[in-house]
Amino acid sequence: MTFPTFTSSQGEPRARGEELGSHRRAAIAANLAGYRDLFRVAGATPAQVRAWGEQALDRSAAWAPRLADEIAGIASGAGLEPWQVAVVNARTEILAALHASGEGECSTSVVLPGPGLPPRTVQTWDWHDHLREAPMLWELEPSPGHVVRTFTESGALAKIGVNTAGLGVHFNILRHDADTAEVGVPVHLIARRILDEAATVEEAAGIARSATVSASTVITAVTAGGAGAIEISPAGVAVIPPDPGGVLMHCNHFLDPALAEGERHATERPGTYARLRHLRDHAGELSGDDLTKRALALLSHGPVEAPVCAHPDLSQPIDQRWETLATIGLDVRAGRLRVHRGGPCRVTEATWQTF
């Protein structure tokens, strides 16, 4: 079973968005409905959600007007209001405003094996199981000759991805005491602008630093010759380099010492520390050139072991049900993604979707 794909034919942001919105109309509406349910269970009113969506749209237009135009185009094509598509793009910010928490979430491994050898990357993408139909793969050309390929959610401008300039990004949510309900630039738009404009880790970090954010995330940028985990928070931006052996692992807590002082997962999501220990304990397997073997090195289930491969507890409300919806590796040299639908426990050589 694979994820749906879409290749944009339009070059201008609004037209590109309208084309995508028309093509993925039902999926975008379903994704919005799923997030409305999630926000309601987390305590939000419809009026709050609309206000946050409008605020996200305003912040996006000020920081990246072309991306705000694309959001407006998606809305037009999907028969929605722009603020509604902005809600999908700002779901991280809205969840931060609601102080939502839970034990699921993503684990990322990047290993730089040495000069002349390509980076070895893999991550799990965990999210709420009622949103399992939201993901898609999207190819677009934001500027002539510069192609972006991203694993994202229907209606969201980007998440995990690669570009033909030789840069890729992994994506993990964070939580910080400085997160605020005054919605800032959505972190998903930061990921998209990095994919649109950056060719180096330094350029990616500069884009992240230029945004005023209200929620925290780590975007791990990877190129053929380097990597950096760009920790983004209202308290600041820090770039975590690989260790001397070329290993860079990240889960859902801050690694920068200064930002870690405001860490919220310490009490709310202690599983993130166990998952990071699992990754580090399996660095050898995660440094190999076989993506299937790297994915299988992530295989562990909770609660006794670190829950890198998550399965939902259906007895819990939807905001506390987590599932590994995708396992993803980046090939930055070829500008492609390899994606498995589901967690590492179901990976085989035959289940990879190359995009």
C-alpha positions, -999 to +999 in steps of 0.1 A: +000+000+000+014+033-011+008+070-005-010+091-031+013+113-052+008+145-071+031+164-095+023+201-100+024+215-135+019+251-125+048+275-117+031+304-100+022+299-063-015+306-065-021+286-097+000+258-082-020+258-050-053+259-069-043+229-090-033+209-059-065+220-040-087+209-069-069+175-073-068+167-035-101+185-026-117+156-007-085+147+012-078+183+022-114+186+035-111+153+054-077+164+069-092+197+081-121+179+096-097+155+114-078+184+129-110+201+140-119+170+159-084+169+174-085+205+184-120+201+199-109+171+220-078+191+232-102+219+243-104+244+215-136+262+204-144+267+167-139+305+172-104+300+186-094+277+158-106+303+132-087+331+150-056+310+151-059+302+114-064+338+105-034+348+126-012+321+110-023+334+075-013+370+085+021+359+098+027+338+067+018+366+044+043+389+061+071+364+062+066+345+029+039+361+007+044+336-021+036+308+003+005+326+016-006+330-021-002+292-025-023+286+006-050+309-009-048+289-041-052+256-023-082+270-005-098+282-038-092+248-055-105+229-025-136+251-020-124+263+014-115+297+030-078+305+032-078+306+070-090+269+069-060+258+049-039+279+072-053+259+101-039+227+085-005+243+080-005+257+116-016+226+133+017+225+153+011+260+165-025+254+174-015+223+194+012+243+212-014+270+220-035+242+235-006+227+255-015+194+239+008+165+248+012+128+243+036+099+242+039+094+205+061+111+180+090+109+155+125+095+157+152+106+132+187+092+125+213+107+102+248+092+098+275+108+076+297+077+069+326+096+054+339+116+024+325+104-009+298+083+007+261+094+008+243+103+041+224+074+056+191+087+069+158+073+082+130+085+104+096+073+117+067+097+113+043+092+142+009+109+143-027+104+154-042+073+139-074+090+128-053+112+104-036+082+087-052+090+053-038+126+054-003+120+040+007+124+004+038+129-018+040+161-037+065+172-064+067+209-074+091+233-091+091+265-071+117+281-094+129+270-128+151+239-126+147+236-088+125+207-079+111+199-044+097+165-034+080+163-001+061+139+021+034+161+036-002+162+047-030+171+023-032+209+024+001+214+042+029+230+021+057+207+032+071+184+059+099+159+052+115+163+018+144+168-006+153+192-033+174+190-065+200+214-050+211+184-029+194+192+004+169+172+024+150+177+057+137+155+084+110+168+108+103+163+145+080+182+168+093+198+201+077+215+230+091+245+250+080+266+279+083+296+255+056+282+231+027+307+230-009+310+218+001+341+198+004+321+166+036+329+146+050+316+113+040+279+109+070+256+111+057+237+081+062+268+061+097+271+074+103+235+061+089+244+027+109+276+024+141+257+033+133+232+005+124+260-019+155+281-012+184+263+006+213+242-006+233+241+026+227+236+063+238+272+069+212+286+044+185+264+060+194+277+095+193+313+082+158+308+069+147+293+102+163+323+121+144+348+100+110+335+112+091+346+143+076+314+156+052+305+184+058+267+184+089+245+185+102+220+161+135+205+149+142+204+112+173+183+105+189+195+073+211+170+054+234+175+024+260+152+008+286+167+029+270+178+061+240+178+085+226+199+113+195+195+135+180+230+135+161+234+168+135+261+164+117+277+194+103+311+204+133+311+228+157+309+199+173+287+172+202+264+177+220+240+153+231+207+166+260+192+145+268+156+141+291+140+167+328+134+156+317+100+142+292+117+119+262+106+139+232+129+144+201+115+161+170+134+173+137+126+188+113+150+206+134+169+231+159+197+228+196+188+226+209+224+228+218+230+265+203+265+267+170+256+249+168+223+269+163+244+301+128+252+288+121+216+277+085+205+283+088+169+273+109+161+304+077+154+324+051+151+297+068+128+272+097+109+289+095+083+261+115+106+239+147+100+259+143+062+257+138+064+219+170+085+215+189+060+236+176+032+213+188+051+182+222+057+197+225+021+208+219+011+172+241+036+155+261+008+138+231-006+120+218+029+112+250+037+094+246+010+068+238+017+031+207-006+031+176+014+040+156-017+049+182-027+075+183+009+088+145+008+092+146-025+110+172-010+134+144+013+145+122-016+154+112-015+191+078-014+207+066+001+240+060+001+269+089-021+280+112-010+252+115+025+237+083+029+215+101+039+183+075+019+163+041+031+176+007+014+176-024+031+188-042+022+220-078+023+208-091+027+243-077+062+244-092+094+231-080+105+196-055+130+210-037+102+229-036+076+201-003+074+182+007+054+152+038+052+131+022+062+098+054+063+077+091+053+077+112+075+054+147+077+041+163+106+021+185+102-009+198+137-012+222+130-041+193+117-063+168+142-050+144+114-040+125+100-010+120+064-002+088+059+019+072+029+036+036+033+046+035+022+083+061+014+109+094-005+108+077-037+120+061-040+085+091-030+064+104-053+037+124-047+006+092-047-014+073-021+006+094+010-003+078+036-025+104+056-044+095+092-051 
